[in-house]
Amino acid sequence: MMMDNNFEKAFGEYLDSAEYDTIANELFAATRNAFLVGWIAAGGSLPASGHIFGSRQEYYFENKSYC
């Protein structure tokens, strides 16, 4: 389905907004926490205490890969 330029412009502006960053960071944190719970339930150990990534951007820059 092809979107018109107005849609693409508005969507791009939304992706660049602080509102989107907040939502994306919360989704990342929730996904990480859910994975951690599953990890522990499967017998994995707690990660060593240290830096907990606060955002997808921090994770990207710390690990040089996209999550």
GUPA-278972 format. One record per residue: residue in three letters; chain; x negated, z negated, y negated of N, C-alpha, C, CB in turn. Coordinates in nm, 4 decimals, always signed. Each point is the difference from the previous one (the first is absolute). Glycine has a CB too. Layout:
N
(r ALA, A, (X, Z, Y), (X, Z, Y), (X, Z, Y), (X, Z, Y))
...
This chain:
67
(r MET, A, (-0.0856, +0.0000, +0.1178), (+0.0856, +0.0000, -0.1178), (-0.0897, +0.0000, -0.1235), (+0.1868, -0.1231, +0.1234))
(r MET, A, (-0.1651, +0.2156, -0.2094), (-0.0793, +0.0145, -0.1216), (+0.0625, -0.0812, -0.1131), (-0.0742, +0.2300, +0.0729))
(r MET, A, (-0.0055, -0.3121, -0.1381), (+0.0484, -0.0789, -0.1122), (-0.0357, +0.0713, -0.1298), (-0.0238, -0.2148, +0.1326))
(r ASP, A, (+0.1056, +0.1923, -0.2341), (-0.0308, +0.0646, -0.1275), (-0.1093, -0.0769, -0.0738), (+0.2357, +0.0872, -0.0137))
(r ASN, A, (-0.2897, -0.0265, -0.0892), (-0.1104, -0.0594, -0.0743), (+0.0379, -0.1321, -0.0654), (-0.0865, +0.2283, -0.0396))
(r ASN, A, (+0.2111, -0.2441, -0.0045), (+0.0426, -0.1256, -0.0614), (-0.0076, -0.1142, +0.1001), (+0.1501, +0.1267, -0.1550))
(r PHE, A, (-0.1071, -0.0998, +0.2776), (-0.0086, -0.1011, +0.1047), (-0.1450, -0.0382, +0.0259), (+0.2104, +0.0888, +0.1032))
(r GLU, A, (-0.2960, +0.0124, -0.0845), (-0.1409, -0.0250, +0.0297), (-0.0676, -0.0761, -0.1131), (-0.0056, +0.2076, +0.1383))
(r LYS, A, (+0.0365, -0.1751, -0.2611), (-0.0576, -0.0690, -0.1156), (+0.0451, -0.1459, -0.0009), (-0.0042, +0.2162, -0.1314))
(r ALA, A, (+0.1331, -0.2392, +0.1498), (+0.0529, -0.1367, -0.0004), (-0.0579, -0.0805, +0.1166), (+0.2122, +0.0823, -0.1090))
(r PHE, A, (-0.2215, -0.0204, +0.2258), (-0.0546, -0.0693, +0.1162), (-0.1474, -0.0343, -0.0223), (+0.1638, +0.1204, +0.1488))
(r GLY, A, (-0.2392, -0.0274, -0.2037), (-0.1407, -0.0242, -0.0307), (-0.0185, -0.1140, -0.0992), (-0.0449, +0.2400, +0.0445))
(r GLU, A, (+0.1306, -0.2443, -0.1450), (-0.0062, -0.1087, -0.0981), (+0.0305, -0.1343, +0.0662), (+0.0681, +0.1602, -0.1821))
(r TYR, A, (+0.0288, -0.1598, +0.2729), (+0.0332, -0.1228, +0.0724), (-0.1182, -0.0460, +0.0847), (+0.2420, +0.0674, +0.0041))
(r LEU, A, (-0.3073, +0.0253, +0.0661), (-0.1142, -0.0357, +0.0835), (-0.1155, -0.0560, -0.0827), (+0.0686, +0.1774, +0.1616))
(r ASP, A, (-0.0766, -0.1383, -0.2874), (-0.1056, -0.0492, -0.0887), (+0.0377, -0.1298, -0.0715), (-0.0714, +0.2356, -0.0309))
(r SER, A, (+0.1897, -0.2864, +0.0554), (+0.0491, -0.1167, -0.0741), (-0.0449, -0.1325, +0.0622), (+0.1965, +0.1362, -0.0696))
(r ALA, A, (-0.1951, -0.2392, -0.0125), (-0.0300, -0.1355, +0.0472), (+0.1066, -0.0470, +0.0982), (-0.1168, -0.0512, -0.2168))
(r GLU, A, (+0.2398, +0.0955, +0.1970), (+0.1092, -0.0375, +0.0916), (-0.0311, +0.0476, +0.1416), (+0.1661, +0.0120, -0.1896))
(r TYR, A, (-0.2090, +0.1131, +0.2025), (-0.0337, +0.0530, +0.1320), (-0.1185, -0.0760, +0.0600), (+0.0865, +0.2264, -0.0689))
(r ASP, A, (-0.1890, -0.2537, -0.0125), (-0.1157, -0.0741, +0.0502), (+0.0411, -0.1357, +0.0560), (-0.1447, +0.1172, -0.1670))
(r THR, A, (+0.2335, -0.1854, +0.0964), (+0.0474, -0.1300, +0.0457), (+0.0708, +0.0126, +0.1343), (+0.0229, -0.0750, -0.2380))
(r ILE, A, (+0.0665, +0.1710, +0.2492), (+0.0741, +0.0203, +0.1249), (-0.0942, +0.0395, +0.1140), (+0.2024, +0.0684, -0.1329))
(r ALA, A, (-0.2943, +0.0231, +0.1060), (-0.0936, +0.0456, +0.1032), (-0.0901, -0.1150, +0.0466), (+0.0041, +0.2318, -0.0997))
(r ASN, A, (-0.0483, -0.3145, +0.0070), (-0.0847, -0.1132, +0.0369), (+0.0766, -0.1013, +0.0838), (-0.1327, +0.0340, -0.2088))
(r GLU, A, (+0.2578, -0.0581, +0.1759), (+0.0827, -0.0919, +0.0795), (+0.0239, +0.0566, +0.1396), (+0.1111, -0.0832, -0.2100))
(r LEU, A, (-0.0873, +0.2117, +0.2194), (+0.0192, +0.0634, +0.1304), (-0.1282, -0.0096, +0.0832), (+0.1703, +0.1575, -0.1003))
(r PHE, A, (-0.2838, -0.1348, +0.0376), (-0.1277, -0.0128, +0.0692), (-0.0187, -0.1419, +0.0528), (-0.0970, +0.1795, -0.1463))
(r ALA, A, (+0.1243, -0.2797, +0.0617), (-0.0164, -0.1398, +0.0402), (+0.0937, -0.0344, +0.1158), (-0.0674, -0.0595, -0.2354))
(r ALA, A, (+0.1922, +0.1051, +0.2286), (+0.0959, -0.0279, +0.1064), (-0.0438, +0.0664, +0.1306), (+0.1843, -0.0180, -0.1707))
(r THR, A, (-0.2335, +0.1404, +0.1634), (-0.0460, +0.0709, +0.1185), (-0.1215, -0.0699, +0.0611), (+0.0875, +0.2154, -0.0956))
(r ARG, A, (-0.1787, -0.2581, +0.0105), (-0.1191, -0.0702, +0.0482), (+0.0384, -0.1318, +0.0666), (-0.1366, +0.1062, -0.1824))
(r ASN, A, (+0.2268, -0.1793, +0.1216), (+0.0440, -0.1272, +0.0580), (+0.0712, +0.0208, +0.1335), (+0.0213, -0.0940, -0.2307))
(r ALA, A, (+0.0615, +0.1971, +0.2404), (+0.0689, +0.0294, +0.1259), (-0.1018, +0.0366, +0.1083), (+0.2043, +0.0784, -0.1275))
(r PHE, A, (-0.3045, -0.0002, +0.0908), (-0.1041, +0.0361, +0.0957), (-0.0762, -0.1237, +0.0447), (-0.0201, +0.2264, -0.1056))
(r LEU, A, (-0.0118, -0.3150, +0.0119), (-0.0717, -0.1222, +0.0330), (+0.0783, -0.0859, +0.0986), (-0.1076, +0.0068, -0.2247))
(r VAL, A, (+0.2373, -0.0191, +0.2039), (+0.0838, -0.0776, +0.0916), (-0.0038, +0.0625, +0.1396), (+0.1500, -0.0702, -0.1919))
(r GLY, A, (-0.1381, +0.2011, +0.2010), (-0.0085, +0.0683, +0.1289), (-0.1366, -0.0152, +0.0630), (+0.1693, +0.1618, -0.0790))
(r TRP, A, (-0.2724, -0.1545, -0.0020), (-0.1375, -0.0158, +0.0465), (-0.0184, -0.1367, +0.0663), (-0.0807, +0.1535, -0.1835))
(r ILE, A, (+0.1277, -0.2567, +0.1139), (-0.0122, -0.1363, +0.0528), (+0.0853, -0.0165, +0.1263), (-0.0432, -0.0871, -0.2336))
(r ALA, A, (+0.1652, +0.1418, +0.2328), (+0.0884, -0.0091, +0.1166), (-0.0614, +0.0689, +0.1216), (+0.1980, -0.0071, -0.1532))
(r ALA, A, (-0.2789, +0.1096, +0.1293), (-0.0639, +0.0723, +0.1104), (-0.1307, -0.0656, +0.0434), (+0.1046, +0.2102, -0.0835))
(r GLY, A, (-0.1360, -0.3259, +0.0256), (-0.1187, -0.0722, +0.0415), (-0.1203, +0.0182, -0.0894), (+0.0847, +0.0219, +0.2245))
(r GLY, A, (-0.0683, +0.0503, -0.3340), (-0.1116, +0.0176, -0.0921), (-0.0255, -0.1273, -0.0783), (+0.0522, +0.2433, -0.0172))
(r SER, A, (-0.1708, -0.2547, -0.0338), (-0.0335, -0.1185, -0.0781), (+0.0254, +0.0264, -0.1483), (-0.1725, -0.0674, +0.1716))
(r LEU, A, (+0.1883, -0.0413, -0.2449), (+0.0179, +0.0124, -0.1447), (-0.1251, +0.0629, -0.0601), (+0.1542, -0.2016, -0.0053))
(r PRO, A, (-0.1357, +0.2870, -0.0928), (-0.1172, +0.0562, -0.0678), (-0.0787, -0.1120, -0.0684), (+0.1213, +0.2202, -0.0353))
(r ALA, A, (-0.2503, -0.2000, +0.0220), (-0.0827, -0.0966, -0.0722), (+0.0514, -0.0091, -0.1429), (-0.2027, +0.0496, +0.1459))
(r SER, A, (+0.2016, -0.1696, -0.2000), (+0.0462, -0.0124, -0.1377), (-0.0960, +0.0766, -0.0888), (+0.1062, -0.2260, +0.0449))
(r GLY, A, (-0.0522, +0.2896, -0.1395), (-0.0783, +0.0821, -0.0906), (+0.0941, +0.0733, -0.0914), (-0.1843, +0.0250, +0.1678))
(r HIS, A, (+0.1402, +0.0860, -0.2162), (+0.0808, +0.0764, -0.0948), (+0.1222, +0.0580, +0.0700), (-0.2056, +0.0544, -0.1345))
(r ILE, A, (+0.3217, -0.0864, +0.0824), (+0.1241, +0.0626, +0.0444), (+0.0330, +0.1055, -0.1040), (+0.0849, -0.2108, +0.1211))
(r PHE, A, (-0.0721, +0.3319, -0.0766), (+0.0243, +0.1098, -0.0918), (+0.1348, -0.0169, -0.0686), (-0.1408, +0.1508, +0.1422))
(r GLY, A, (+0.1417, -0.1323, -0.2729), (+0.1213, -0.0185, -0.0777), (+0.0768, +0.1278, -0.0227), (-0.1098, -0.1887, -0.1079))
(r SER, A, (+0.0519, +0.3019, +0.1407), (+0.0701, +0.1251, -0.0239), (-0.0588, +0.1097, +0.0866), (+0.0519, -0.0708, -0.2347))
(r ARG, A, (+0.0215, +0.1784, +0.2460), (-0.0497, +0.1164, +0.0722), (-0.1260, +0.0521, -0.0672), (+0.2333, +0.0584, +0.0742))
(r GLN, A, (-0.2340, -0.0608, -0.2084), (-0.1149, +0.0498, -0.0729), (-0.1243, -0.0831, +0.0305), (+0.1527, +0.0831, -0.1802))
(r GLU, A, (-0.1403, -0.2161, +0.1829), (-0.1134, -0.0847, +0.0335), (-0.0484, +0.0301, +0.1409), (+0.0857, -0.1782, -0.1541))
(r TYR, A, (+0.0080, +0.1932, +0.2482), (-0.0358, +0.0299, +0.1379), (-0.0770, +0.1311, +0.0060), (+0.2026, -0.1244, +0.0831))
(r TYR, A, (-0.1550, +0.2243, -0.1529), (-0.0653, +0.1304, -0.0009), (-0.1430, -0.0119, -0.0510), (+0.2220, +0.1110, -0.0352))
(r PHE, A, (-0.2387, -0.1775, -0.0780), (-0.1321, -0.0077, -0.0590), (-0.0937, -0.0906, +0.0783), (+0.1040, +0.0428, -0.2197))
(r GLU, A, (-0.0517, -0.1457, +0.2851), (-0.0834, -0.0881, +0.0807), (-0.0444, +0.0702, +0.1295), (+0.1207, -0.2002, -0.0967))
(r ASN, A, (-0.0336, +0.2812, +0.1560), (-0.0264, +0.0588, +0.1314), (-0.0287, +0.1485, -0.0023), (+0.1438, -0.1730, +0.0911))
(r LYS, A, (-0.1312, +0.2346, -0.2060), (-0.0248, +0.1446, -0.0142), (+0.0854, +0.0828, +0.0946), (-0.2323, -0.0521, -0.0700))
(r SER, A, (+0.3517, +0.0025, +0.0980), (+0.0953, +0.0748, +0.0814), (+0.1393, -0.0347, -0.0462), (-0.1568, +0.0043, +0.1974))
(r TYR, A, (+0.2501, +0.0790, -0.1660), (+0.1379, -0.0246, -0.0410), (+0.0763, -0.0627, +0.1137), (-0.0080, +0.1922, -0.1591))
(r CYS, A, (+0.0853, -0.2949, +0.1269), (+0.0777, -0.0677, +0.1037), (+0.1309, +0.0703, +0.0217), (-0.1064, -0.2160, -0.0581))
